[in-house]
Amino acid sequence: MHFVQSYNGDVFTFEHNSLVLKYHWDFGKQNFDISGLKDESYEYYNKYARTVGAKYANTFISYVENSRYYIARFAYDNKFWTLIYDKQSKKHMVFNTFIEGHRCIPSLIDESGIYYIVDMPQQLDLVLNVEDLDDTNKAICDNIKDDDNPIIIKYVFK
């Protein structure tokens, strides 16, 4: 079991009734420090996140992991970014789109890949370039209706 600090992405495990730091991400000058924040309304912090807070890596909204990779999504510069940490090489990469231009939005992960569950057809363009598909899959995408079952997109590790 893990506990993730949503403001900076620190990951903790529970050992002997205590939180123990497992992963810490160093974004240098873009590290987010909450020590100077005042006690304000929810609306204040929503606006803060889009203005001052956008200068920092923050709002770590999701994470998944398998035996080799830890993957998290976070906000920076008013965009969502993906952090992939390779536990074997101890190296990480951060990006907001794949080379092809679509996003990595992990819902689940196993040892062979990352999965994204598309539950609304409008989301498909976020994670897939339909024009790059073969004719069979293009036809499937063109005929998806709002009440169809969810679509599962799998990104394969290379």
CNS distance restraints for C-alpha pairs under 8 A (distance, minus, plus):
assign (resid   1 and name CA) (resid  13 and name CA) 6.16 0.50 0.50
assign (resid   1 and name CA) (resid  14 and name CA) 6.92 0.50 0.50
assign (resid   2 and name CA) (resid  11 and name CA) 6.58 0.50 0.50
assign (resid   2 and name CA) (resid  12 and name CA) 5.54 0.50 0.50
assign (resid   2 and name CA) (resid  13 and name CA) 4.79 0.50 0.50
assign (resid   2 and name CA) (resid  14 and name CA) 7.05 0.50 0.50
assign (resid   3 and name CA) (resid  11 and name CA) 5.80 0.50 0.50
assign (resid   3 and name CA) (resid  12 and name CA) 5.07 0.50 0.50
assign (resid   3 and name CA) (resid  13 and name CA) 6.33 0.50 0.50
assign (resid   4 and name CA) (resid   9 and name CA) 5.88 0.50 0.50
assign (resid   4 and name CA) (resid  10 and name CA) 5.67 0.50 0.50
assign (resid   4 and name CA) (resid  11 and name CA) 4.56 0.50 0.50
assign (resid   4 and name CA) (resid  12 and name CA) 6.27 0.50 0.50
assign (resid   5 and name CA) (resid   9 and name CA) 5.10 0.50 0.50
assign (resid   5 and name CA) (resid  10 and name CA) 5.26 0.50 0.50
assign (resid   5 and name CA) (resid  11 and name CA) 6.58 0.50 0.50
assign (resid   5 and name CA) (resid  60 and name CA) 7.48 0.50 0.50
assign (resid   6 and name CA) (resid  10 and name CA) 7.78 0.50 0.50
assign (resid   6 and name CA) (resid  58 and name CA) 6.95 0.50 0.50
assign (resid   6 and name CA) (resid  59 and name CA) 5.23 0.50 0.50
assign (resid   6 and name CA) (resid  60 and name CA) 4.64 0.50 0.50
assign (resid   6 and name CA) (resid  61 and name CA) 6.49 0.50 0.50
assign (resid   7 and name CA) (resid  32 and name CA) 6.86 0.50 0.50
assign (resid   7 and name CA) (resid  34 and name CA) 7.77 0.50 0.50
assign (resid   7 and name CA) (resid  58 and name CA) 4.81 0.50 0.50
assign (resid   7 and name CA) (resid  59 and name CA) 5.05 0.50 0.50
assign (resid   7 and name CA) (resid  60 and name CA) 6.27 0.50 0.50
assign (resid   8 and name CA) (resid  25 and name CA) 7.66 0.50 0.50
assign (resid   8 and name CA) (resid  31 and name CA) 7.05 0.50 0.50
assign (resid   8 and name CA) (resid  32 and name CA) 5.96 0.50 0.50
assign (resid   8 and name CA) (resid  33 and name CA) 7.78 0.50 0.50
assign (resid   8 and name CA) (resid  57 and name CA) 6.78 0.50 0.50
assign (resid   8 and name CA) (resid  58 and name CA) 5.25 0.50 0.50
assign (resid   8 and name CA) (resid  59 and name CA) 7.06 0.50 0.50
assign (resid   8 and name CA) (resid  60 and name CA) 6.72 0.50 0.50
assign (resid   9 and name CA) (resid  24 and name CA) 7.05 0.50 0.50
assign (resid   9 and name CA) (resid  25 and name CA) 6.82 0.50 0.50
assign (resid   9 and name CA) (resid  58 and name CA) 7.23 0.50 0.50
assign (resid   9 and name CA) (resid  59 and name CA) 7.77 0.50 0.50
assign (resid   9 and name CA) (resid  60 and name CA) 5.45 0.50 0.50
assign (resid   9 and name CA) (resid  74 and name CA) 8.00 0.50 0.50
assign (resid  10 and name CA) (resid  21 and name CA) 7.21 0.50 0.50
assign (resid  10 and name CA) (resid  22 and name CA) 7.70 0.50 0.50
assign (resid  10 and name CA) (resid  23 and name CA) 5.79 0.50 0.50
assign (resid  10 and name CA) (resid  24 and name CA) 4.80 0.50 0.50
assign (resid  10 and name CA) (resid  25 and name CA) 6.67 0.50 0.50
assign (resid  11 and name CA) (resid  21 and name CA) 6.02 0.50 0.50
assign (resid  11 and name CA) (resid  22 and name CA) 5.46 0.50 0.50
assign (resid  11 and name CA) (resid  23 and name CA) 5.02 0.50 0.50
assign (resid  11 and name CA) (resid  24 and name CA) 6.60 0.50 0.50
assign (resid  12 and name CA) (resid  19 and name CA) 5.77 0.50 0.50
assign (resid  12 and name CA) (resid  20 and name CA) 5.19 0.50 0.50
assign (resid  12 and name CA) (resid  21 and name CA) 4.40 0.50 0.50
assign (resid  12 and name CA) (resid  22 and name CA) 5.11 0.50 0.50
assign (resid  12 and name CA) (resid  23 and name CA) 7.04 0.50 0.50
assign (resid  13 and name CA) (resid  19 and name CA) 5.64 0.50 0.50
assign (resid  13 and name CA) (resid  20 and name CA) 5.27 0.50 0.50
assign (resid  13 and name CA) (resid  21 and name CA) 6.52 0.50 0.50
assign (resid  13 and name CA) (resid  22 and name CA) 6.35 0.50 0.50
assign (resid  14 and name CA) (resid  18 and name CA) 5.48 0.50 0.50
assign (resid  14 and name CA) (resid  19 and name CA) 4.80 0.50 0.50
assign (resid  14 and name CA) (resid  20 and name CA) 6.11 0.50 0.50
assign (resid  15 and name CA) (resid  19 and name CA) 6.40 0.50 0.50
assign (resid  15 and name CA) (resid  20 and name CA) 6.60 0.50 0.50
assign (resid  26 and name CA) (resid  31 and name CA) 6.56 0.50 0.50
assign (resid  27 and name CA) (resid  31 and name CA) 5.02 0.50 0.50
assign (resid  27 and name CA) (resid  57 and name CA) 7.01 0.50 0.50
assign (resid  29 and name CA) (resid  56 and name CA) 7.73 0.50 0.50
assign (resid  30 and name CA) (resid  55 and name CA) 6.42 0.50 0.50
assign (resid  30 and name CA) (resid  56 and name CA) 4.28 0.50 0.50
assign (resid  30 and name CA) (resid  57 and name CA) 5.70 0.50 0.50
assign (resid  31 and name CA) (resid  56 and name CA) 5.69 0.50 0.50
assign (resid  31 and name CA) (resid  57 and name CA) 5.90 0.50 0.50
assign (resid  31 and name CA) (resid  58 and name CA) 7.85 0.50 0.50
assign (resid  32 and name CA) (resid  53 and name CA) 7.74 0.50 0.50
assign (resid  32 and name CA) (resid  56 and name CA) 5.36 0.50 0.50
assign (resid  32 and name CA) (resid  57 and name CA) 6.13 0.50 0.50
assign (resid  32 and name CA) (resid  58 and name CA) 6.23 0.50 0.50
assign (resid  40 and name CA) (resid  44 and name CA) 6.19 0.50 0.50
assign (resid  40 and name CA) (resid  45 and name CA) 7.17 0.50 0.50
assign (resid  41 and name CA) (resid  45 and name CA) 6.67 0.50 0.50
assign (resid  42 and name CA) (resid  46 and name CA) 6.31 0.50 0.50
assign (resid  43 and name CA) (resid  47 and name CA) 6.34 0.50 0.50
assign (resid  44 and name CA) (resid  48 and name CA) 6.05 0.50 0.50
assign (resid  45 and name CA) (resid  49 and name CA) 5.97 0.50 0.50
assign (resid  46 and name CA) (resid  50 and name CA) 6.71 0.50 0.50
assign (resid  47 and name CA) (resid  51 and name CA) 6.32 0.50 0.50
assign (resid  48 and name CA) (resid  52 and name CA) 5.49 0.50 0.50
assign (resid  48 and name CA) (resid  53 and name CA) 5.60 0.50 0.50
assign (resid  48 and name CA) (resid  54 and name CA) 7.95 0.50 0.50
assign (resid  49 and name CA) (resid  53 and name CA) 4.26 0.50 0.50
assign (resid  49 and name CA) (resid  54 and name CA) 5.68 0.50 0.50
assign (resid  50 and name CA) (resid  54 and name CA) 5.29 0.50 0.50
assign (resid  50 and name CA) (resid  78 and name CA) 6.16 0.50 0.50
assign (resid  51 and name CA) (resid  55 and name CA) 7.58 0.50 0.50
assign (resid  53 and name CA) (resid  58 and name CA) 7.43 0.50 0.50
assign (resid  54 and name CA) (resid  58 and name CA) 7.92 0.50 0.50
assign (resid  54 and name CA) (resid  75 and name CA) 7.31 0.50 0.50
assign (resid  54 and name CA) (resid  76 and name CA) 5.29 0.50 0.50
assign (resid  54 and name CA) (resid  77 and name CA) 4.60 0.50 0.50
assign (resid  54 and name CA) (resid  78 and name CA) 5.51 0.50 0.50
assign (resid  55 and name CA) (resid  76 and name CA) 6.40 0.50 0.50
assign (resid  55 and name CA) (resid  77 and name CA) 5.70 0.50 0.50
assign (resid  56 and name CA) (resid  75 and name CA) 7.98 0.50 0.50
assign (resid  56 and name CA) (resid  76 and name CA) 5.72 0.50 0.50
assign (resid  56 and name CA) (resid  77 and name CA) 7.30 0.50 0.50
assign (resid  57 and name CA) (resid  74 and name CA) 6.72 0.50 0.50
assign (resid  57 and name CA) (resid  75 and name CA) 5.83 0.50 0.50
assign (resid  57 and name CA) (resid  76 and name CA) 4.82 0.50 0.50
assign (resid  58 and name CA) (resid  74 and name CA) 5.89 0.50 0.50
assign (resid  58 and name CA) (resid  75 and name CA) 5.37 0.50 0.50
assign (resid  58 and name CA) (resid  76 and name CA) 6.51 0.50 0.50
assign (resid  59 and name CA) (resid  74 and name CA) 5.34 0.50 0.50
assign (resid  59 and name CA) (resid  75 and name CA) 5.52 0.50 0.50
assign (resid  60 and name CA) (resid  72 and name CA) 6.87 0.50 0.50
assign (resid  60 and name CA) (resid  73 and name CA) 5.71 0.50 0.50
assign (resid  60 and name CA) (resid  74 and name CA) 4.17 0.50 0.50
assign (resid  60 and name CA) (resid  75 and name CA) 6.80 0.50 0.50
assign (resid  61 and name CA) (resid  72 and name CA) 7.54 0.50 0.50
assign (resid  61 and name CA) (resid  73 and name CA) 5.89 0.50 0.50
assign (resid  61 and name CA) (resid  74 and name CA) 5.89 0.50 0.50
assign (resid  62 and name CA) (resid  72 and name CA) 5.59 0.50 0.50
assign (resid  62 and name CA) (resid  73 and name CA) 5.51 0.50 0.50
assign (resid  62 and name CA) (resid  74 and name CA) 7.59 0.50 0.50
assign (resid  63 and name CA) (resid  70 and name CA) 7.25 0.50 0.50
assign (resid  63 and name CA) (resid  71 and name CA) 5.44 0.50 0.50
assign (resid  63 and name CA) (resid  72 and name CA) 4.17 0.50 0.50
assign (resid  63 and name CA) (resid  73 and name CA) 6.52 0.50 0.50
assign (resid  63 and name CA) (resid 106 and name CA) 7.78 0.50 0.50
assign (resid  64 and name CA) (resid  70 and name CA) 6.06 0.50 0.50
assign (resid  64 and name CA) (resid  71 and name CA) 5.33 0.50 0.50
assign (resid  64 and name CA) (resid  72 and name CA) 6.58 0.50 0.50
assign (resid  64 and name CA) (resid 106 and name CA) 7.22 0.50 0.50
assign (resid  64 and name CA) (resid 107 and name CA) 7.55 0.50 0.50
assign (resid  64 and name CA) (resid 108 and name CA) 6.40 0.50 0.50
assign (resid  64 and name CA) (resid 109 and name CA) 6.27 0.50 0.50
assign (resid  65 and name CA) (resid  69 and name CA) 5.44 0.50 0.50
assign (resid  65 and name CA) (resid  70 and name CA) 4.31 0.50 0.50
assign (resid  65 and name CA) (resid  71 and name CA) 5.95 0.50 0.50
assign (resid  65 and name CA) (resid 109 and name CA) 6.39 0.50 0.50
assign (resid  65 and name CA) (resid 110 and name CA) 7.79 0.50 0.50
assign (resid  66 and name CA) (resid  70 and name CA) 6.69 0.50 0.50
assign (resid  66 and name CA) (resid 109 and name CA) 6.52 0.50 0.50
assign (resid  66 and name CA) (resid 110 and name CA) 5.86 0.50 0.50
assign (resid  66 and name CA) (resid 111 and name CA) 6.07 0.50 0.50
assign (resid  67 and name CA) (resid  87 and name CA) 7.84 0.50 0.50
assign (resid  67 and name CA) (resid 111 and name CA) 7.08 0.50 0.50
assign (resid  68 and name CA) (resid  86 and name CA) 5.92 0.50 0.50
assign (resid  68 and name CA) (resid  87 and name CA) 5.26 0.50 0.50
assign (resid  68 and name CA) (resid  88 and name CA) 6.30 0.50 0.50
assign (resid  68 and name CA) (resid 111 and name CA) 7.77 0.50 0.50
assign (resid  69 and name CA) (resid  84 and name CA) 6.62 0.50 0.50
assign (resid  69 and name CA) (resid  85 and name CA) 5.55 0.50 0.50
assign (resid  69 and name CA) (resid  86 and name CA) 4.82 0.50 0.50
assign (resid  69 and name CA) (resid  87 and name CA) 5.78 0.50 0.50
assign (resid  70 and name CA) (resid  84 and name CA) 5.84 0.50 0.50
assign (resid  70 and name CA) (resid  85 and name CA) 5.09 0.50 0.50
assign (resid  70 and name CA) (resid  86 and name CA) 6.72 0.50 0.50
assign (resid  70 and name CA) (resid  87 and name CA) 7.28 0.50 0.50
assign (resid  71 and name CA) (resid  82 and name CA) 6.99 0.50 0.50
assign (resid  71 and name CA) (resid  83 and name CA) 5.54 0.50 0.50
assign (resid  71 and name CA) (resid  84 and name CA) 4.53 0.50 0.50
assign (resid  71 and name CA) (resid  85 and name CA) 6.31 0.50 0.50
assign (resid  71 and name CA) (resid 106 and name CA) 7.86 0.50 0.50
assign (resid  72 and name CA) (resid  82 and name CA) 5.78 0.50 0.50
assign (resid  72 and name CA) (resid  83 and name CA) 5.19 0.50 0.50
assign (resid  72 and name CA) (resid  84 and name CA) 6.72 0.50 0.50
assign (resid  73 and name CA) (resid  80 and name CA) 6.56 0.50 0.50
assign (resid  73 and name CA) (resid  81 and name CA) 5.54 0.50 0.50
assign (resid  73 and name CA) (resid  82 and name CA) 4.57 0.50 0.50
assign (resid  73 and name CA) (resid  83 and name CA) 6.26 0.50 0.50
assign (resid  73 and name CA) (resid 105 and name CA) 7.59 0.50 0.50
assign (resid  74 and name CA) (resid  80 and name CA) 5.50 0.50 0.50
assign (resid  74 and name CA) (resid  81 and name CA) 5.36 0.50 0.50
assign (resid  74 and name CA) (resid  82 and name CA) 6.56 0.50 0.50
assign (resid  74 and name CA) (resid  83 and name CA) 7.85 0.50 0.50
assign (resid  75 and name CA) (resid  79 and name CA) 5.59 0.50 0.50
assign (resid  75 and name CA) (resid  80 and name CA) 4.51 0.50 0.50
assign (resid  75 and name CA) (resid  81 and name CA) 6.02 0.50 0.50
assign (resid  76 and name CA) (resid  80 and name CA) 6.38 0.50 0.50
assign (resid  76 and name CA) (resid  81 and name CA) 6.94 0.50 0.50
assign (resid  79 and name CA) (resid  96 and name CA) 7.40 0.50 0.50
assign (resid  80 and name CA) (resid  96 and name CA) 6.18 0.50 0.50
assign (resid  81 and name CA) (resid  94 and name CA) 6.73 0.50 0.50
assign (resid  81 and name CA) (resid  95 and name CA) 5.54 0.50 0.50
assign (resid  81 and name CA) (resid  96 and name CA) 4.22 0.50 0.50
assign (resid  81 and name CA) (resid  97 and name CA) 7.70 0.50 0.50
assign (resid  82 and name CA) (resid  94 and name CA) 5.57 0.50 0.50
assign (resid  82 and name CA) (resid  95 and name CA) 5.44 0.50 0.50
assign (resid  82 and name CA) (resid  96 and name CA) 5.83 0.50 0.50
assign (resid  82 and name CA) (resid 104 and name CA) 6.77 0.50 0.50
assign (resid  82 and name CA) (resid 105 and name CA) 7.82 0.50 0.50
assign (resid  83 and name CA) (resid  92 and name CA) 6.91 0.50 0.50
assign (resid  83 and name CA) (resid  93 and name CA) 5.78 0.50 0.50
assign (resid  83 and name CA) (resid  94 and name CA) 4.51 0.50 0.50
assign (resid  83 and name CA) (resid  95 and name CA) 6.81 0.50 0.50
assign (resid  84 and name CA) (resid  92 and name CA) 5.47 0.50 0.50
assign (resid  84 and name CA) (resid  93 and name CA) 5.42 0.50 0.50
assign (resid  84 and name CA) (resid  94 and name CA) 6.50 0.50 0.50
assign (resid  85 and name CA) (resid  90 and name CA) 6.88 0.50 0.50
assign (resid  85 and name CA) (resid  91 and name CA) 5.90 0.50 0.50
assign (resid  85 and name CA) (resid  92 and name CA) 4.19 0.50 0.50
assign (resid  85 and name CA) (resid  93 and name CA) 6.64 0.50 0.50
assign (resid  86 and name CA) (resid  90 and name CA) 5.44 0.50 0.50
assign (resid  86 and name CA) (resid  91 and name CA) 5.46 0.50 0.50
assign (resid  86 and name CA) (resid  92 and name CA) 5.97 0.50 0.50
assign (resid  87 and name CA) (resid  91 and name CA) 7.30 0.50 0.50
assign (resid  96 and name CA) (resid 103 and name CA) 6.44 0.50 0.50
assign (resid  96 and name CA) (resid 104 and name CA) 7.56 0.50 0.50
assign (resid  97 and name CA) (resid 101 and name CA) 5.34 0.50 0.50
assign (resid  97 and name CA) (resid 102 and name CA) 5.21 0.50 0.50
assign (resid  97 and name CA) (resid 103 and name CA) 4.55 0.50 0.50
assign (resid  97 and name CA) (resid 104 and name CA) 6.58 0.50 0.50
assign (resid  98 and name CA) (resid 102 and name CA) 5.59 0.50 0.50
assign (resid  98 and name CA) (resid 103 and name CA) 6.11 0.50 0.50
assign (resid  98 and name CA) (resid 104 and name CA) 7.04 0.50 0.50
assign (resid 100 and name CA) (resid 129 and name CA) 7.56 0.50 0.50
assign (resid 101 and name CA) (resid 129 and name CA) 7.96 0.50 0.50
assign (resid 102 and name CA) (resid 125 and name CA) 7.59 0.50 0.50
assign (resid 102 and name CA) (resid 126 and name CA) 5.69 0.50 0.50
assign (resid 102 and name CA) (resid 127 and name CA) 4.93 0.50 0.50
assign (resid 102 and name CA) (resid 128 and name CA) 5.94 0.50 0.50
assign (resid 102 and name CA) (resid 129 and name CA) 6.99 0.50 0.50
assign (resid 103 and name CA) (resid 126 and name CA) 5.92 0.50 0.50
assign (resid 103 and name CA) (resid 127 and name CA) 5.06 0.50 0.50
assign (resid 103 and name CA) (resid 128 and name CA) 7.95 0.50 0.50
assign (resid 104 and name CA) (resid 127 and name CA) 6.50 0.50 0.50
assign (resid 105 and name CA) (resid 116 and name CA) 6.12 0.50 0.50
assign (resid 105 and name CA) (resid 127 and name CA) 7.34 0.50 0.50
assign (resid 106 and name CA) (resid 114 and name CA) 5.96 0.50 0.50
assign (resid 106 and name CA) (resid 115 and name CA) 5.73 0.50 0.50
assign (resid 106 and name CA) (resid 116 and name CA) 5.22 0.50 0.50
assign (resid 107 and name CA) (resid 114 and name CA) 7.51 0.50 0.50
assign (resid 107 and name CA) (resid 115 and name CA) 5.70 0.50 0.50
assign (resid 107 and name CA) (resid 116 and name CA) 4.82 0.50 0.50
assign (resid 107 and name CA) (resid 117 and name CA) 6.35 0.50 0.50
assign (resid 108 and name CA) (resid 114 and name CA) 6.01 0.50 0.50
assign (resid 108 and name CA) (resid 115 and name CA) 5.07 0.50 0.50
assign (resid 108 and name CA) (resid 116 and name CA) 6.66 0.50 0.50
assign (resid 109 and name CA) (resid 113 and name CA) 5.90 0.50 0.50
assign (resid 109 and name CA) (resid 114 and name CA) 4.49 0.50 0.50
assign (resid 109 and name CA) (resid 115 and name CA) 5.89 0.50 0.50
assign (resid 110 and name CA) (resid 114 and name CA) 6.69 0.50 0.50
assign (resid 112 and name CA) (resid 156 and name CA) 6.16 0.50 0.50
assign (resid 112 and name CA) (resid 157 and name CA) 6.25 0.50 0.50
assign (resid 113 and name CA) (resid 154 and name CA) 6.37 0.50 0.50
assign (resid 113 and name CA) (resid 155 and name CA) 5.41 0.50 0.50
assign (resid 113 and name CA) (resid 156 and name CA) 4.40 0.50 0.50
assign (resid 113 and name CA) (resid 157 and name CA) 5.35 0.50 0.50
assign (resid 114 and name CA) (resid 154 and name CA) 5.63 0.50 0.50
assign (resid 114 and name CA) (resid 155 and name CA) 5.04 0.50 0.50
assign (resid 114 and name CA) (resid 156 and name CA) 6.59 0.50 0.50
assign (resid 114 and name CA) (resid 157 and name CA) 7.80 0.50 0.50
assign (resid 115 and name CA) (resid 152 and name CA) 6.51 0.50 0.50
assign (resid 115 and name CA) (resid 153 and name CA) 5.54 0.50 0.50
assign (resid 115 and name CA) (resid 154 and name CA) 4.51 0.50 0.50
assign (resid 115 and name CA) (resid 155 and name CA) 6.29 0.50 0.50
assign (resid 116 and name CA) (resid 152 and name CA) 5.73 0.50 0.50
assign (resid 116 and name CA) (resid 153 and name CA) 5.14 0.50 0.50
assign (resid 116 and name CA) (resid 154 and name CA) 6.55 0.50 0.50
assign (resid 117 and name CA) (resid 150 and name CA) 6.41 0.50 0.50
assign (resid 117 and name CA) (resid 151 and name CA) 5.80 0.50 0.50
assign (resid 117 and name CA) (resid 152 and name CA) 4.65 0.50 0.50
assign (resid 117 and name CA) (resid 153 and name CA) 6.41 0.50 0.50
assign (resid 118 and name CA) (resid 123 and name CA) 6.19 0.50 0.50
assign (resid 118 and name CA) (resid 124 and name CA) 6.42 0.50 0.50
assign (resid 118 and name CA) (resid 150 and name CA) 5.46 0.50 0.50
assign (resid 118 and name CA) (resid 151 and name CA) 4.97 0.50 0.50
assign (resid 118 and name CA) (resid 152 and name CA) 6.12 0.50 0.50
assign (resid 118 and name CA) (resid 153 and name CA) 7.42 0.50 0.50
assign (resid 119 and name CA) (resid 123 and name CA) 7.58 0.50 0.50
assign (resid 119 and name CA) (resid 149 and name CA) 7.31 0.50 0.50
assign (resid 119 and name CA) (resid 150 and name CA) 4.47 0.50 0.50
assign (resid 119 and name CA) (resid 151 and name CA) 6.52 0.50 0.50
assign (resid 120 and name CA) (resid 124 and name CA) 7.55 0.50 0.50
assign (resid 120 and name CA) (resid 146 and name CA) 6.42 0.50 0.50
assign (resid 120 and name CA) (resid 150 and name CA) 7.19 0.50 0.50
assign (resid 121 and name CA) (resid 144 and name CA) 6.64 0.50 0.50
assign (resid 121 and name CA) (resid 145 and name CA) 7.00 0.50 0.50
assign (resid 121 and name CA) (resid 146 and name CA) 6.27 0.50 0.50
assign (resid 123 and name CA) (resid 127 and name CA) 7.26 0.50 0.50
assign (resid 124 and name CA) (resid 128 and name CA) 5.94 0.50 0.50
assign (resid 125 and name CA) (resid 129 and name CA) 6.36 0.50 0.50
assign (resid 125 and name CA) (resid 130 and name CA) 7.26 0.50 0.50
assign (resid 129 and name CA) (resid 133 and name CA) 7.26 0.50 0.50
assign (resid 130 and name CA) (resid 138 and name CA) 6.11 0.50 0.50
assign (resid 130 and name CA) (resid 141 and name CA) 7.26 0.50 0.50
assign (resid 131 and name CA) (resid 138 and name CA) 7.14 0.50 0.50
assign (resid 133 and name CA) (resid 137 and name CA) 5.91 0.50 0.50
assign (resid 133 and name CA) (resid 138 and name CA) 5.64 0.50 0.50
assign (resid 134 and name CA) (resid 138 and name CA) 6.05 0.50 0.50
assign (resid 135 and name CA) (resid 139 and name CA) 6.11 0.50 0.50
assign (resid 136 and name CA) (resid 140 and name CA) 6.46 0.50 0.50
assign (resid 137 and name CA) (resid 141 and name CA) 6.24 0.50 0.50
assign (resid 138 and name CA) (resid 142 and name CA) 6.16 0.50 0.50
assign (resid 139 and name CA) (resid 143 and name CA) 6.35 0.50 0.50
assign (resid 140 and name CA) (resid 144 and name CA) 6.52 0.50 0.50
assign (resid 144 and name CA) (resid 148 and name CA) 6.60 0.50 0.50
